[in-house]
Structure formats: C-alpha cells, structure tokens
C-alpha cells in the first residue's frame, strides 16, 4: 500500500496559506461561507489549470471520480458541484486571487534575485499572447468571424525570468494600448518589439524617468546630432548615433533626443536598428537587452510544455 502525500498536495504546501487567509479577510471572501471556502476554490481551480481541464463540467467530473481523495488534496470534505463552483467564480471578488498572485510573484522574485546578469539594473520585456476561447460561451471575446479569444499582456522580468505584471484584454485590442497599463518604475528598462512602436507612448516612458529599448519600424526622418561615423568595433556595432526626429508628426510625438544603434547579427546575417532613450549603457549591451526580449516568447511557449508534463502526475503519491 502506498503511503505519503499526493504530488498536488505537496505543491500546495508551498503556498503561504496564512497570507492568503489575510487577503480573504480583507475582502470578506469567506463571509457566510460554511464549507466551500476561497482556499478550496483556489486549489480546485489550480488543479483544473494544471490538469488541462477545458471546462468546469470536465473539472467537476474529474473531482467526482477522485472524491475519496478530495480531503487529502485540500479540496474540502463535501462533494463539489458545478453550480457551486460557477457561483463562486462569478460572485467572489477576483482581487483576492489577483493580490495573492502578485504576492507569490514577489516571493518567487526574492528567490531568484541573486541570479547574475551581465548588466546591473532592472530590465523588463513586454509582450502578449492570445488565448483562444469558444464563442458560444464567451460571446464578448469575439475578434474574428468565427473565433474568440483574449490577450494576456505580460511584463517579464529579464533578470529573474518571472512575469511581474499581467493585463488581460479582448484579443482585438491592439498591443500598443496595453502600454498605458504598465506600472513603470523610474530608472528601469522596458524592452518592446516593433509592434509597440508608438512615439507618443515612448515619450511618456521617457518623462516618467524610465528607459526603453525598441526596434525601429519604418523609415524615420531624423538628423544626426552626434556619432555619424561608422564604427568598426569587435561587438558588431555599426552605428551608435544621437538623433533628433525631423518629421512633421514624429518630432511632435517625441521632441527629445534619441539614441539610434545599428547592430549586425552574424547569426542571422543581417542588421537590426534599435532606438532607446538611454545614453549611458554601452551599445553592445543595448543589443544584448533586445536579444533577451526573446525570453518572454520562450516563456509563452514553455508554459504549455510544462503544463503537459505535470498533467499526469498530480494524483500520484510520492
């Protein structure tokens, strides 16, 4: 006979339950609740995500099949009904789980903050991924003729490799609009791809006292203030220029100086042009920062692989 704790129960032990209960008390999430608490709800929804359940009906069926293990997994003593779970998801304050999520993120960052990075500072990559939804159930999420979905805009800490901020919108919302929701930190670096090339919003980042790194999109009209000579350094930096935009519209959107860096990639046998408002960091480090932007892309891809690998192990005893 196997003895020990289930794998899922071992994972749940890492969650600071006392912290979660303080947040629940703050929002009175368990007021008038006798059996199915917010903590039970959290664990059930976590299991549904980790096991790849696509609906509440499927999740409840799985829980019913393993009802004898329910108490030891932390789901509670009573049987789980789909109606109760649906009401809890609809009526309980989502800020309970949002605040707990950011608490867990801060804990995870503290565990990874000692990770060495070639440049000292705070560096974030920002990008989005689309999650497909069924239009019959999520009619409000339509963004194509026969397809529904939402976008998860993610701010990813390059140093600790942990997402620090999530903003969910309809899939039809353009990525640039999510730039307004980023909790910018002074003196921190924010790395964007060309889809976020909005000079007015980038100038707002500059006014806050933060730094940005972005690939140039299109042909900009500008004059070179400094650094027009070709550089032939060992770091594949072709140009490192200080420029001023001269286009009728672009100079209104971004009236300050910009730094333009042209980097030649031997791996792809092509050059890349970056714009930034940072004039102190080495040009090769700017190119390195943009290269590290791919970490957020790998995060979006990797989370699906990890989810698949744990689906068949949650109910095993270890």
C-alpha positions in Angstrom: 0.0 0.0 0.0 1.4 3.4 -1.0 1.8 6.0 1.8 2.7 9.6 1.6 1.2 12.8 0.2 -0.1 13.3 -3.3 2.0 15.4 -5.6 -0.6 18.1 -5.9 -0.8 18.3 -2.1 3.0 18.7 -1.9 2.8 21.6 -4.4 0.0 23.2 -2.4 2.3 23.2 0.7 4.5 25.9 -1.0 1.6 28.3 -0.9 1.5 30.7 2.1 -2.0 29.9 3.3 -1.8 32.4 6.2 -1.1 35.2 3.8 -4.0 34.0 1.6 -6.4 34.0 4.5 -5.4 37.6 5.5 -6.3 38.6 2.0 -9.6 36.7 2.2 -10.4 38.5 5.4 -9.5 41.9 3.8 -12.1 41.3 1.1 -14.5 39.3 3.3 -14.4 36.4 0.8 -15.5 33.7 3.3 -18.3 35.7 4.9 -21.3 33.5 5.4 -19.4 30.5 3.9 -19.7 27.2 5.7 -17.9 24.6 3.6 -16.6 25.7 0.2 -14.0 28.4 1.2 -11.9 30.6 -1.0 -8.9 28.3 -0.3 -10.8 25.3 -1.5 -11.8 27.2 -4.6 -8.2 28.3 -5.2 -6.9 24.7 -5.1 -9.6 23.3 -7.3 -9.0 25.9 -10.0 -5.3 25.4 -9.7 -5.8 21.7 -10.3 -8.1 22.4 -13.2 -5.4 24.5 -14.9 -2.6 22.1 -14.2 -4.5 19.1 -15.4 -5.7 20.8 -18.6 -9.4 20.8 -17.9 -11.2 22.8 -20.6 -14.5 23.4 -18.7 -16.0 23.4 -15.2 -18.0 20.4 -16.2 -14.9 18.5 -17.0 -13.2 19.6 -13.8 -16.1 18.6 -11.6 -16.2 15.2 -13.4 -12.6 14.6 -12.6 -13.1 15.7 -8.9 -16.1 13.4 -8.6 -14.1 10.5 -9.9 -11.4 11.2 -7.2 -13.9 12.1 -4.5 -12.2 9.8 -2.0 -9.0 11.8 -2.3 -10.7 15.2 -2.1 -10.0 15.9 1.5 -6.3 14.9 1.4 -5.9 17.0 -1.8 -7.2 20.1 0.1 -10.5 20.4 -1.9 -12.7 20.0 1.2 -14.9 17.3 2.7 -18.1 17.9 0.8 -18.7 16.9 -2.8 -18.1 19.6 -5.4 -21.0 20.7 -7.6 -20.6 22.6 -10.8 -23.3 25.2 -9.8 -21.5 26.0 -6.6 -18.1 26.3 -8.3 -19.6 28.5 -11.0 -21.3 30.8 -8.4 -18.0 31.1 -6.5 -16.1 32.1 -9.6 -18.8 34.6 -10.6 -19.5 36.2 -7.3 -16.3 36.2 -5.2 -14.0 39.2 -5.5 -11.3 38.5 -8.1 -9.0 40.9 -6.3 -8.5 38.2 -3.6 -6.7 35.9 -6.2 -5.1 38.8 -8.0 -3.4 40.2 -4.9 -2.3 36.7 -3.9 -0.8 36.1 -7.3 1.3 39.2 -7.1 2.4 38.1 -3.6 3.5 34.8 -5.0 5.4 36.7 -7.7 7.2 38.8 -5.2 8.2 35.7 -3.3 9.4 34.0 -6.4 11.5 37.1 -7.4 13.1 37.1 -4.0 14.2 33.5 -4.6 15.7 34.4 -8.0 17.1 37.9 -7.3 20.6 36.5 -6.7 20.8 35.3 -10.3 23.6 37.0 -12.1 23.0 39.2 -15.1 25.6 40.8 -17.3 24.2 44.3 -16.7 23.2 45.8 -13.3 19.7 47.1 -13.1 16.0 46.3 -13.6 15.0 45.0 -17.1 11.6 44.0 -18.3 10.3 42.6 -21.6 6.7 43.3 -22.6 4.7 41.2 -25.0 1.3 39.5 -25.3 0.0 36.1 -26.1 -3.5 35.2 -27.4 -5.7 32.5 -25.6 -8.4 31.0 -27.8 -12.0 30.9 -26.4 -15.2 29.3 -27.5 -17.5 31.9 -29.0 -20.6 30.0 -27.8 -19.6 30.6 -24.2 -17.5 33.8 -24.5 -19.5 35.8 -27.0 -18.0 39.0 -25.7 -14.5 37.8 -26.7 -15.0 37.7 -30.5 -12.2 39.2 -32.6 -12.7 37.3 -35.8 -15.7 36.0 -37.7 -15.6 32.5 -36.2 -13.1 32.8 -33.4 -12.9 34.2 -29.9 -10.1 34.9 -27.6 -8.4 37.1 -25.1 -4.9 38.6 -24.9 -2.6 38.3 -21.9 -0.2 41.2 -21.9 2.8 40.2 -19.8 5.6 42.2 -18.2 8.5 39.8 -17.9 11.5 40.3 -15.6 14.5 39.5 -17.7 16.9 39.0 -14.7 14.7 36.7 -12.6 12.8 35.3 -15.6 9.5 35.7 -13.8 6.4 37.6 -15.1 5.7 40.5 -12.8 2.5 42.1 -14.3 -0.4 40.6 -16.3 -3.1 42.6 -18.1 -6.0 40.8 -19.8 -7.9 42.4 -22.7 -10.0 41.2 -25.6 -7.9 39.8 -28.4 -9.0 42.6 -30.7 -7.3 45.2 -28.5 -4.0 46.4 -30.1 -0.9 45.7 -28.2 0.1 49.4 -28.0 -2.9 50.2 -25.9 -1.6 47.9 -23.2 1.5 50.1 -22.8 -0.7 52.6 -20.8 -1.3 49.9 -18.1 2.3 49.1 -17.4 3.4 50.0 -13.8 6.6 51.8 -14.9 9.4 52.1 -12.4 11.9 55.0 -12.6 15.4 54.0 -13.9 14.1 50.6 -15.1 14.5 49.4 -18.7 11.5 48.3 -20.8 12.1 46.2 -24.0 9.5 46.3 -26.7 9.2 44.7 -30.2 8.2 46.7 -33.2 4.5 46.1 -32.6 4.7 48.7 -29.7 6.3 51.4 -31.8 4.3 54.4 -30.6 6.5 57.5 -30.2 4.0 59.4 -28.1 3.8 56.5 -25.6 7.5 56.0 -25.7 7.9 59.7 -24.8 5.7 59.2 -21.8 8.0 56.4 -20.7 10.9 59.0 -21.0 9.0 61.6 -19.0 8.4 59.0 -16.2 12.2 58.6 -15.9 12.3 55.1 -17.3 14.2 53.7 -20.2 13.0 51.8 -23.3 14.6 49.7 -26.0 12.7 49.1 -29.2 13.4 48.1 -32.8 12.9 50.9 -35.3 9.9 50.5 -37.5 9.6 52.1 -40.9 11.8 54.9 -42.3 12.2 57.8 -39.8 13.2 61.3 -40.8 15.9 62.5 -38.5 19.1 64.5 -38.2 22.3 63.2 -36.6 23.4 65.2 -33.6 26.4 63.1 -32.7 28.1 59.9 -33.8 27.7 59.8 -37.6 31.0 57.9 -38.3 30.9 54.2 -39.0 32.1 52.2 -36.0 34.2 49.1 -36.6 34.4 47.6 -33.1 34.5 43.9 -32.1 30.9 43.9 -30.9 29.3 44.2 -34.3 28.0 47.7 -33.7 27.8 49.5 -37.0 26.3 52.8 -35.8 25.8 54.5 -32.4 24.2 57.8 -33.0 22.3 60.5 -31.1 19.5 61.7 -33.4 16.7 64.2 -33.4 13.5 63.4 -35.2 12.6 65.9 -38.0 9.3 64.5 -39.4 6.4 66.8 -39.0 4.4 64.3 -36.9 7.2 62.4 -35.3 9.0 65.4 -33.8 5.7 66.4 -32.1 5.3 63.0 -30.6 8.9 62.6 -29.5 10.5 66.1 -29.2 13.6 64.9 -27.2 16.8 63.3 -28.5 17.0 59.6 -29.2 19.9 57.1 -29.5 20.0 55.0 -32.6 22.1 51.8 -32.6 22.6 49.6 -35.6 23.8 46.1 -34.7 24.9 43.4 -37.2 24.0 39.9 -36.3 26.4 37.3 -37.6 23.8 34.6 -36.6 21.1 36.0 -38.9 23.5 37.7 -41.4 21.5 41.0 -41.1 21.5 44.2 -39.2 19.0 45.4 -36.6 18.2 49.0 -35.7 17.3 49.9 -32.1 16.1 53.1 -30.6 16.5 54.0 -26.9 16.5 56.9 -24.6 19.4 55.5 -22.6 22.7 57.2 -23.4 24.9 55.7 -20.7 24.7 52.0 -21.3 27.1 50.5 -23.9 25.7 50.0 -27.4 26.5 46.2 -27.2 24.5 46.0 -24.0 21.5 47.6 -25.7 21.7 44.9 -28.4 22.0 42.3 -25.7 19.0 43.5 -23.9 16.9 43.3 -27.0 18.2 39.8 -27.6 16.9 38.9 -24.1 13.4 40.0 -25.1 13.0 36.6 -26.6 12.8 35.2 -23.0 9.2 36.3 -22.8 8.5 34.5 -26.1 10.1 31.3 -24.7 8.0 31.8 -21.5 4.8 31.7 -23.6 5.9 28.6 -25.4 7.4 26.9 -22.4 4.4 27.2 -20.1 2.4 24.9 -22.5 5.2 22.3 -22.4 5.4 22.4 -18.6 1.6 22.1 -18.2 1.6 19.0 -20.4 4.4 17.4 -18.4 2.6 17.7 -15.0 -0.9 16.7 -16.1 -0.4 13.0 -15.5 1.4 13.3 -12.1 -0.9 15.4 -9.9 -2.8 12.5 -8.3 0.2 10.2 -7.8 1.5 9.5 -4.3 5.1 10.4 -3.6 
